[in-house]
Amino acid sequence: MSIDYIMIGTNDLARAKAFYDTVFPAFGGVMEVDYSPHAVCYRFRNDTRAWVGGANNQQPATPANGSMPGFRCADPGEVDAAYAAALAGGGSDEGAPGPRPMYGPDFYGAYVRDLDGNKMSFICTVAIDQA
């Protein structure tokens, strides 16, 4: 099984789109479709997608407690670039880029929250001496 897409909730699509237009290209994400004012969809190198939009039940979107998409990057440079883009776009720091040996000897990652408070990670696996 593989995941085809994730949905990231927002209460301000224009603001969220500006944020993700800056962040996702840092690791190969491209805008696939724009159904503004309802949702936008980004496609990644492995053909998975991230949809960004309001909640389908017409209630306010809220960050999911315990949910966190992890976006795979090609190398530590892409992790660093995605993290920097997220902070430059107004996101908040949840863990600076670096090795995370508690997740394995080759795990390198960074953690942020977007403008709506959704937590996400940017990760890659690489030999620590290359990070």
N, C-alpha and C positions, 0 to 999 in steps of 0.2 A: 504494500500500500504506500502511496505517496500523497502528500497534500497538494491539492490543485490551487487553492487560494485561501487567503485569510481576509477577514473584514475588520477594519480599524474604524471605530466610531468617532464621529466628530459632531459638534454642534455649530460649527462655522466652516463650511466646506471651502470657501475661498481662502480663508486663513490656513486651513490644513493643507490645501493643495499647494500653496506657496511654500510651506514647510517641506512637504514631501518632494516637490519639484527640485528642491535643493539637496535633500538627503539621498534619495534613491539613486540618482545618477552616480553618486560617489562609489557605488559598487555594482554598476551595470543596469540599474533599473531604468526603464523608459515608460513614458506615458503611452498606454495602449488605447484607451478610450476615455472621453470626457463627456459624462452625462450630467454636467452641472445644470441645475443646482442640486441634483440628487446624489450623485456619486462620481468618482473617477477611479480608473483602474490602471495600475502599473504592472508591467511584465518584466520578469527577471531572466537572466541568462539560461536558467534551467526550465524555463517556461512556466514557472509558478507565478502567481499573481497576488497583488495586495490591492483590495478594494478599499477606498476611503469614502465614507458617507455617513449619513444619519441612520439612526436605528430604524429598522423596518416597521416596528410597532408604533411609530410616531411619538414615542416617549423620548426624553432627553438621553443622549448617549452618555454613558458613564464608563470609566475604566473598569475592566474586569479584575477582580481581586484574585491574584494567583495566575492570571494569564499573561503570557509575554511571548510575542513572536520573536524568534531568533533568526536574523537575516545572515546567511552565509556569504562571506566575502572571500575573495581569491587569496588574499595575503594580509599581513598586518598593516600594510600601507592603506589598503582599502578600509580596514577597520578604523584606523586613525582618521582617515578622510571623512568617513560617514559620521563618526563621533563629532569631529570639528564642525561639519556642516550642520548637524543637529543643534549644537550649541549656538552657532552663528545665526541659525534660523529661529532662535528663541526657546529651544528645548532646554531641559534641565539635566544636569549631571546625576547619574545614578551609579557611576563607577567608571573611572578613567580607563583608557586602553592599557592593556598589559596582560601578561601571562596569568592564568587562573589555574594553578596546579591542582586545586581541589576538584576540578572537572576533568583532569587528565594531564599528562605530562606535556602534551602538545597543544593545549587549548589556549587561545589568545582571544580576548574579547573586550567589549566596552558596552556600557549600559546607559540609556537615556530615557527621558519621558518627553513625549511630544507636547504640543500646546494644549491638548485636551487632558493630559495626565496619563496617557497610555504608555506603559513601560515596554521597551524593546531592547534587544541586544543585537550587536554586530559582532560576528564571530568568524574565526577561521582556525584550522588546525595546522600547525607548523612546528617543526623542531624548535624548542625554546632558544637554542643558540642562534637561530635565524631571526628571532623576533626582535 
